[in-house]
Amino acid sequence: MLDEDGRLDVARPAALPGEHTEEALRDWGFETAEIEALGAAGAIAQRRATDAPAWTA
């Protein structure tokens, strides 16, 4: 949406890397077991919106 000055009005910050990995894989047809196997193998990054960014201590 645009604000009164014609600039893009962003309602929230951009997603963190890996934040929507599981959702995207489901949209592309991956089954739960496949996603879990990819996660267990370290092949995908998964981050929840509540996780602290990787650069924080």
VOGUTI-171738 format. One line per field, with one value per residue: residue number from 1; residue in three letters; z, x, y of N, C-alpha, C in turn. Coordinates in steps of 0.001 Angstrom, whole numbers. Each point is the difference from the previous one (the first is absolute). Layout:
N
num [NUM, ...];
residu [ALA, ...];
n_c3 [Z, ...];
n_c1 [X, ...];
n_c2 [Y, ...];
ca_c3 [Z, ...];
ca_c1 [X, ...];
ca_c2 [Y, ...];
c_c3 [Z, ...];
c_c1 [X, ...];
c_c2 [Y, ...];
END
This chain:
57
num [1, 2, 3, 4, 5, 6, 7, 8, 9, 10, 11, 12, 13, 14, 15, 16, 17, 18, 19, 20, 21, 22, 23, 24, 25, 26, 27, 28, 29, 30, 31, 32, 33, 34, 35, 36, 37, 38, 39, 40, 41, 42, 43, 44, 45, 46, 47, 48, 49, 50, 51, 52, 53, 54, 55, 56, 57];
residu [MET, LEU, ASP, GLU, ASP, GLY, ARG, LEU, ASP, VAL, ALA, ARG, PRO, ALA, ALA, LEU, PRO, GLY, GLU, HIS, THR, GLU, GLU, ALA, LEU, ARG, ASP, TRP, GLY, PHE, GLU, THR, ALA, GLU, ILE, GLU, ALA, LEU, GLY, ALA, ALA, GLY, ALA, ILE, ALA, GLN, ARG, ARG, ALA, THR, ASP, ALA, PRO, ALA, TRP, THR, ALA];
n_c3 [0, -559, 549, 731, 144, -141, 1243, -205, 565, 655, 116, -473, 784, -818, -581, 1049, -349, -739, 150, -1319, 344, 1159, 116, -429, 760, 929, -298, 23, 946, 818, 375, 1119, -329, -1212, 500, 806, -1054, -742, 989, 154, -1321, 513, -861, 1003, -67, 1244, -58, 1219, -161, 982, -905, 791, -580, -1000, -239, 759, 1141];
n_c1 [841, -511, 916, -316, 1306, -704, 513, 733, -1125, 1088, -842, 1019, 988, 1024, -319, 341, 1267, -684, -538, -47, 1117, -529, -503, 1155, 677, -891, 142, 1257, -807, 907, 155, -720, -45, -240, -832, -499, 39, -469, -854, -271, 10, -633, -881, -803, -178, -314, -736, -370, -1073, -199, 701, 1043, 296, 599, -51, -1034, 484];
n_c2 [-1169, 1057, 788, 1061, -308, -1113, -50, -1080, -377, -343, -1003, -729, -371, -78, -1123, -710, -219, -836, 1189, -45, -622, -375, 1207, 493, -859, 290, 1284, -426, -513, 504, -1261, -123, -1276, 477, 898, -929, -803, 987, 260, -1299, 71, 1059, -515, 287, 1294, -134, 1085, 102, 715, -897, -696, 28, 1141, -592, 1299, -398, 404];
ca_c3 [0, -49, 964, -622, -862, -1104, 337, 476, 1443, 416, 1259, 922, -557, -875, 665, 231, -799, 531, 775, -691, -744, 52, -761, -1423, -422, -69, -1205, -1159, -25, 902, 1114, 1322, 206, -845, 613, 1206, -418, -453, 1203, 751, -759, -31, -1374, -20, 1209, 459, 1075, 355, 162, 1381, 232, -24, -1181, 167, 382, 1395, 926];
ca_c1 [-841, 748, -417, -535, 1022, 246, 1064, -454, -197, 253, -696, 847, 1341, 197, 202, 1378, 345, -502, -1233, -1150, 492, -947, -1189, 334, 140, -1353, -630, 611, -398, 752, -749, 592, 1154, 1092, 496, 719, 1255, 878, 441, 912, 1245, 615, -94, -820, -12, -1341, 24, -1325, 6, 351, 1401, 915, 854, 1250, 1101, -74, 633];
ca_c2 [1169, 1246, 1014, 1218, 587, -918, -945, -1297, -67, -1376, -255, -758, -207, -1157, -1289, -425, -1180, -1264, 164, -599, -1160, -1112, 394, -23, -1392, -571, 560, -646, -1403, -875, -586, 240, -887, 488, 1238, -403, -640, 1076, 705, -867, -99, 1317, 501, 1215, 822, 313, 985, 517, 1458, 306, -333, 1141, 30, -750, 871, 400, -938];
c_c3 [0, 1058, -750, -926, -1185, 232, 506, 1518, 424, 1388, 1020, -638, -886, 833, 173, -895, 684, 712, -640, -805, -54, -813, -1499, -510, -88, -1251, -1260, -18, 888, 1135, 1309, 217, -821, 599, 1258, -339, -483, 1190, 787, -684, -54, -1375, -108, 1325, 351, 1184, 224, 221, 1407, 333, -49, -1289, 281, 503, 1442, 878, 851];
c_c1 [890, -508, -455, 990, 350, 1133, -608, -57, 113, -587, 861, 1365, 51, 220, 1491, 311, -476, -1331, -1201, 372, -1036, -1257, 256, 117, -1359, -727, 522, -230, 785, -904, 760, 1250, 1201, 633, 798, 1342, 1000, 556, 1015, 1353, 747, -54, -821, 142, -1445, 116, -1440, 122, 438, 1456, 843, 811, 1344, 1142, -78, 617, -1023];
c_c2 [1237, 969, 1248, 691, -902, -977, -1296, 4, -1464, -218, -751, -206, -1243, -1260, -274, -1191, -1278, 94, -698, -1242, -1117, 313, -70, -1427, -692, 493, -681, -1509, -944, -468, 262, -842, 462, 1259, -319, -631, 1049, 782, -806, -116, 1336, 652, 1279, 734, 284, 930, 443, 1498, 394, -346, 1266, -38, -660, 879, 479, -1059, -693];
END
